[in-house]
Amino acid sequence: MDISEELYIQAKKTRENAYAPYSHYKVGAAVYSDNGKIYVGCNVENISFPCGTCAEAGAIASMIAGGSEKIKAILVIADGKDLVYPCGACLQRIAELGDDNTTVYLANMEKICQKYLLKDLLPHNFKEEDLGK
């Protein structure tokens, strides 16, 4: 099975566990890391909306907790009429733990619809050297 298909299956399954009582917009994500494992996450809303957690952030946190620090690919799935793209904060997280060639897949409930390289979604990410060290 292709890794994108496995990411799709895992993200779709995990999306069902999303906590979205306010928006009713469930999102799932699956990260494929350099250790060959898949880590998953789902969105977790909070009544104080800025305090919620994106599915991508949850999957990335799970990857870090699992001992890996390198994203090879990530898939994000939601059931809206439009594809859900990672927000700016999540793109920066992906950039920090991936590289320009990290693959970002976007899916709906039926199939994988888009495939991007991170550099195409975030061409000018903030890097450690930008800190002026």
C-alpha positions as CSV (number, residue, x, y, z in Angstrom):
1,M,0.0,0.0,0.0
2,D,1.2,3.5,-0.9
3,I,2.1,5.7,2.1
4,S,-0.5,8.3,1.0
5,E,-3.2,5.7,1.2
6,E,-2.2,4.6,4.7
7,L,-2.1,8.3,5.8
8,Y,-5.6,8.7,4.3
9,I,-7.0,5.7,6.1
10,Q,-5.5,6.7,9.5
11,A,-6.5,10.4,9.2
12,K,-10.0,9.6,8.2
13,K,-10.4,7.2,11.1
14,T,-9.0,9.6,13.6
15,R,-11.1,12.5,12.3
16,E,-14.1,10.7,13.7
17,N,-12.7,11.3,17.2
18,A,-12.5,15.1,16.7
19,Y,-14.0,17.2,19.5
20,A,-15.9,19.8,17.5
21,P,-19.1,20.6,19.4
22,Y,-19.2,24.3,18.3
23,S,-18.2,24.3,14.6
24,H,-19.2,20.6,13.9
25,Y,-16.2,20.7,11.5
26,K,-14.1,17.6,12.2
27,V,-10.6,17.5,10.9
28,G,-8.1,14.6,11.0
29,A,-4.4,14.5,10.2
30,A,-1.7,11.8,9.9
31,V,2.0,12.4,9.8
32,Y,4.5,10.0,8.3
33,S,7.9,10.4,10.0
34,D,11.4,9.5,9.2
35,N,11.2,6.5,11.6
36,G,8.6,4.9,9.3
37,K,5.7,5.4,11.7
38,I,2.4,7.2,11.3
39,Y,1.2,9.5,14.0
40,V,-2.4,10.9,14.0
41,G,-4.3,13.8,15.5
42,C,-7.7,15.5,15.3
43,N,-9.0,18.9,16.0
44,V,-10.0,19.7,19.6
45,E,-12.2,22.8,20.0
46,N,-12.6,24.9,23.1
47,I,-15.4,27.3,23.9
48,S,-12.7,30.0,23.9
49,F,-12.0,29.4,20.2
50,P,-8.3,30.6,20.1
51,C,-7.5,27.8,22.6
52,G,-8.5,25.0,20.3
53,T,-5.9,22.6,18.7
54,C,-5.6,21.9,15.0
55,A,-5.5,18.2,13.9
56,E,-2.0,18.8,12.4
57,A,-0.7,20.1,15.7
58,G,-2.1,17.1,17.5
59,A,-0.4,14.7,15.0
60,I,2.9,16.5,15.2
61,A,2.8,16.5,19.0
62,S,2.1,12.8,18.9
63,M,5.1,12.3,16.6
64,I,7.4,14.3,19.0
65,A,6.0,12.3,21.9
66,G,6.8,9.1,20.0
67,G,10.5,10.1,19.7
68,S,10.7,11.4,16.1
69,E,11.5,14.9,14.9
70,K,11.2,14.7,11.1
71,I,8.1,14.9,9.0
72,K,8.3,13.2,5.6
73,A,4.6,13.6,4.7
74,I,1.3,14.8,6.2
75,L,-2.3,14.4,5.2
76,V,-5.2,16.5,6.3
77,I,-8.8,15.5,5.8
78,A,-12.2,17.2,6.5
79,D,-15.7,16.9,5.3
80,G,-16.4,20.5,4.2
81,K,-17.3,21.4,0.6
82,D,-13.7,22.8,0.2
83,L,-10.4,21.2,1.1
84,V,-8.9,22.2,4.4
85,Y,-5.4,23.6,4.1
86,P,-3.1,23.7,7.2
87,C,-3.2,27.1,8.8
88,G,-0.1,29.4,8.9
89,A,0.9,28.2,12.4
90,C,0.6,24.5,11.4
91,L,2.5,25.2,8.1
92,Q,5.3,26.7,10.2
93,R,5.3,23.6,12.5
94,I,5.5,21.4,9.4
95,A,8.4,23.5,8.1
96,E,10.3,23.3,11.3
97,L,10.1,19.5,11.5
98,G,10.1,18.8,7.7
99,D,11.8,20.4,4.8
100,D,10.9,22.1,1.5
101,N,10.2,18.7,0.0
102,T,7.9,17.4,2.7
103,T,4.7,16.2,1.0
104,V,1.4,17.7,2.1
105,Y,-1.7,15.8,1.0
106,L,-5.2,17.3,1.2
107,A,-8.3,15.0,1.2
108,N,-12.0,15.0,1.4
109,M,-14.1,12.1,2.7
110,E,-13.9,10.3,-0.6
111,K,-10.3,10.6,-1.7
112,I,-7.0,12.4,-1.7
113,C,-7.5,15.4,-3.9
114,Q,-4.3,17.5,-3.8
115,K,-0.6,16.8,-3.3
116,Y,1.8,19.7,-2.6
117,L,5.4,20.1,-1.5
118,L,5.7,22.3,1.6
119,K,7.8,24.8,-0.3
120,D,4.8,25.4,-2.6
121,L,2.4,26.1,0.4
122,L,4.9,28.1,2.5
123,P,7.7,29.4,0.2
124,H,9.2,31.8,2.8
125,N,9.0,30.0,6.1
126,F,10.7,31.4,9.2
127,K,14.0,29.6,9.9
128,E,16.4,29.4,12.8
129,E,18.9,31.5,10.9
130,D,16.3,34.3,10.8
131,L,16.7,34.7,14.5
132,G,20.1,36.4,13.9
133,K,22.1,33.9,15.9
